[in-house]
Amino acid sequence: MISFLMRRTIPRCRAYSSQTTSELTKVEVNEKTGVAVVTLNRPPVNGLNVAALRSLEKVIGDLETNKCKGLILSSSSKNIFCAGLDLTEIYKPDQEKLKSLWTAFQDLWIKLYGASFPTTAALNGHAIAGGCVLALSCDYRVMVPNSSIGLNETELGISPTAWIIASMQNVLSKRSVELALLQGRIYKTNQALEIGLIDEIANDKDETIKKCEEFIAKYSRVQSLAFSLTKRELRGKAISELTSNRQGDLQFFVDSINNPSVQKFLEKYLQSLKSKKN
Ligand SMILES: CCCCC/C=C\C/C=C\C/C=C/C(=O)SCCNC(=O)CCNC(=O)[C@H](O)C(C)(C)COP(=O)(O)OP(=O)(O)OC[C@H]1O[C@@H](n2cnc3c(N)ncnc32)[C@H](O)[C@@H]1OP(=O)(O)O
């Protein structure tokens, strides 16, 4: 359990106190503001396996319980926010593990997209596929230059499911969503800003966090209850649609991944990622 100790006398530079809940997700809470920096920590690329998804979900649940004032999602990697689902878990998958993976991703999205406090993504690097979904689930996105963000599922031979599309529709114009999803397009930082996929550009990781703090501070005069009820009004439909069709959504994912042409593509895709270094 993360404890919130509001010691107002703590100097600014010491305000964040480390409260590690798991090696996979580090949590630091600013004791002055109640804002939590949550850092994804699964090197090398923060690939989302079941343990990483569950760890982040638990942290968000704890932050809810402790009436967190805001969340800044970050990454311990130098130039990668998150490379999405762990591809090694979906290539030649164990069927039970595959189901657990998608169920954990659904659970995490429900918590993050529906969080009752302001949420931000401090994108210190690439945010691809599932990594982009995490960013889209937050209320605000700040990214460093020369990084990539987008949902490349159609390029991988599969279709994003309804709640992933809804997360993108919440942020982009209808036209931009169509182009982004149908082309499986990955955007560079400046292109992402142009279409509204991110909200701001920052020079480095520290600045992404500072800009996220500034965004969250804008809510200091907003009543927490009014904030959470309004957010629920705005996002509740997409969440209810998933909660009432979790099994169908899971089956769609499992069938997509088990499709022989997707498996064939994944084999080549993984090889191409590995051979980049040679
Ligand atoms: C198949 C899709 C399922 C669709 C399901 C249906 C509908 C739902 C829709 C969406 C849900 C989400 C799905 C996903 O998230 S699937 C994951 C898609 N992710 C990617 O395509 C990203 C792939 N990675 C990259 O593009 C690059 O790695 C990078 C992030 C741009 C970083 O580049 P960089 O040059 O800095 O690093 P490397 O490429 O050298 O990578 C280092 C190391 O990590 C391995 N790796 C990279 N990405 C992943 C990953 N997602 N999972 C597991 N491992 C990954 C890479 O192979 C290298 O390994 P090595 O052993 O060579 O060190």
The ligand as a Tripos MOL2 file, in Angstrom:
@<TRIPOS>MOLECULE
LIG
   63    65     1     0     0
SMALL
NO_CHARGES

@<TRIPOS>ATOM
      1 C1          0.4550   -8.4730  -33.0040 C.3       1 LIG1
      2 C2         -0.3830   -7.3760  -32.4720 C.3       1 LIG1
      3 C3         -1.4970   -7.8050  -31.5190 C.3       1 LIG1
      4 C4         -2.7790   -7.1560  -31.8840 C.3       1 LIG1
      5 C5         -3.9330   -7.5470  -31.0530 C.3       1 LIG1
      6 C6         -5.1700   -7.1630  -31.6270 C.2       1 LIG1
      7 C7         -5.7770   -6.0260  -31.3350 C.2       1 LIG1
      8 C8         -5.3040   -5.1170  -30.2700 C.3       1 LIG1
      9 C9         -4.4600   -3.9590  -30.6500 C.2       1 LIG1
     10 C10        -3.4750   -3.4750  -29.9310 C.2       1 LIG1
     11 C11        -2.9180   -4.0280  -28.7010 C.3       1 LIG1
     12 C12        -1.4550   -3.8910  -28.6180 C.2       1 LIG1
     13 C13        -0.6130   -4.7150  -29.2950 C.2       1 LIG1
     14 C14         0.8480   -4.5570  -29.1140 C.2       1 LIG1
     15 O1          1.3380   -3.7670  -28.3350 O.2       1 LIG1
     16 S1          1.8700   -5.5940  -30.0140 S.3       1 LIG1
     17 C15         3.5180   -4.9030  -29.8190 C.3       1 LIG1
     18 C16         3.8430   -3.9900  -30.9620 C.3       1 LIG1
     19 N1          5.0940   -3.3110  -30.7260 N.am      1 LIG1
     20 C17         5.9140   -2.9620  -31.7050 C.2       1 LIG1
     21 O2          5.6630   -3.1760  -32.8710 O.2       1 LIG1
     22 C18         7.2250   -2.2740  -31.2870 C.3       1 LIG1
     23 C19         8.4140   -3.0480  -31.7300 C.3       1 LIG1
     24 N2          9.6500   -2.4220  -31.3050 N.am      1 LIG1
     25 C20        10.1970   -1.3760  -31.9240 C.2       1 LIG1
     26 O3          9.6650   -0.8270  -32.8700 O.2       1 LIG1
     27 C21        11.5240   -0.9120  -31.3960 C.3       1 LIG1
     28 O4         12.0410   -1.8960  -30.5620 O.3       1 LIG1
     29 C22        11.4790    0.4150  -30.6270 C.3       1 LIG1
     30 C23        10.4310    0.3970  -29.5200 C.3       1 LIG1
     31 C24        11.1900    1.5840  -31.5960 C.3       1 LIG1
     32 C25        12.8540    0.6620  -29.9630 C.3       1 LIG1
     33 O5         13.8870    0.5940  -30.9270 O.3       1 LIG1
     34 P1         15.4090    0.4390  -30.4700 P.3       1 LIG1
     35 O6         16.2290    0.4410  -31.7160 O.co2     1 LIG1
     36 O7         15.7580    1.4520  -29.4380 O.co2     1 LIG1
     37 O8         15.4570   -0.9870  -29.7170 O.3       1 LIG1
     38 P2         15.4510   -2.4370  -30.4120 P.3       1 LIG1
     39 O9         14.4780   -2.4680  -31.5170 O.co2     1 LIG1
     40 O10        16.8570   -2.8220  -30.7070 O.co2     1 LIG1
     41 O11        14.8510   -3.3320  -29.2410 O.3       1 LIG1
     42 C26        15.6560   -3.7540  -28.1260 C.3       1 LIG1
     43 C27        15.2890   -5.1920  -27.7950 C.3       1 LIG1
     44 O12        13.9140   -5.2360  -27.4080 O.3       1 LIG1
     45 C28        13.1960   -6.1740  -28.2410 C.3       1 LIG1
     46 N3         11.8200   -5.6690  -28.4130 N.ar      1 LIG1
     47 C29        11.4180   -4.5470  -29.0100 C.ar      1 LIG1
     48 N4         10.0990   -4.3950  -28.9430 N.ar      1 LIG1
     49 C30         9.6270   -5.4730  -28.2610 C.ar      1 LIG1
     50 C31         8.3270   -5.9010  -27.8560 C.ar      1 LIG1
     51 N5          7.2200   -5.1950  -28.1060 N.pl3     1 LIG1
     52 N6          8.2590   -7.0540  -27.1750 N.ar      1 LIG1
     53 C32         9.3260   -7.8000  -26.8950 C.ar      1 LIG1
     54 N7         10.6000   -7.4370  -27.2460 N.ar      1 LIG1
     55 C33        10.7390   -6.2840  -27.9330 C.ar      1 LIG1
     56 C34        13.9940   -6.1860  -29.5300 C.3       1 LIG1
     57 O13        13.7370   -7.3750  -30.2300 O.3       1 LIG1
     58 C35        15.4020   -6.1160  -28.9990 C.3       1 LIG1
     59 O14        15.7530   -7.4010  -28.4830 O.3       1 LIG1
     60 P3         17.2660   -7.9390  -28.4880 P.3       1 LIG1
     61 O15        17.1810   -9.3160  -27.9340 O.co2     1 LIG1
     62 O16        17.7100   -7.9100  -29.9420 O.co2     1 LIG1
     63 O17        18.0480   -6.9750  -27.6490 O.co2     1 LIG1
@<TRIPOS>BOND
     1     1     2 1
     2     2     3 1
     3     3     4 1
     4     4     5 1
     5     5     6 1
     6     6     7 2
     7     7     8 1
     8     8     9 1
     9     9    10 2
    10    10    11 1
    11    11    12 1
    12    12    13 2
    13    13    14 1
    14    14    15 2
    15    14    16 1
    16    16    17 1
    17    17    18 1
    18    18    19 1
    19    19    20 1
    20    20    21 2
    21    20    22 1
    22    22    23 1
    23    23    24 1
    24    24    25 1
    25    25    26 2
    26    25    27 1
    27    27    28 1
    28    27    29 1
    29    29    30 1
    30    29    31 1
    31    29    32 1
    32    32    33 1
    33    33    34 1
    34    34    35 2
    35    34    36 1
    36    34    37 1
    37    37    38 1
    38    38    39 2
    39    38    40 1
    40    38    41 1
    41    41    42 1
    42    42    43 1
    43    43    44 1
    44    43    58 1
    45    44    45 1
    46    45    46 1
    47    45    56 1
    48    46    47 ar
    49    46    55 ar
    50    47    48 ar
    51    48    49 ar
    52    49    50 ar
    53    49    55 ar
    54    50    51 1
    55    50    52 ar
    56    52    53 ar
    57    53    54 ar
    58    54    55 ar
    59    56    57 1
    60    56    58 1
    61    58    59 1
    62    59    60 1
    63    60    61 2
    64    60    62 1
    65    60    63 1
@<TRIPOS>SUBSTRUCTURE
     1 LIG1         1 GROUP 0 **** ****
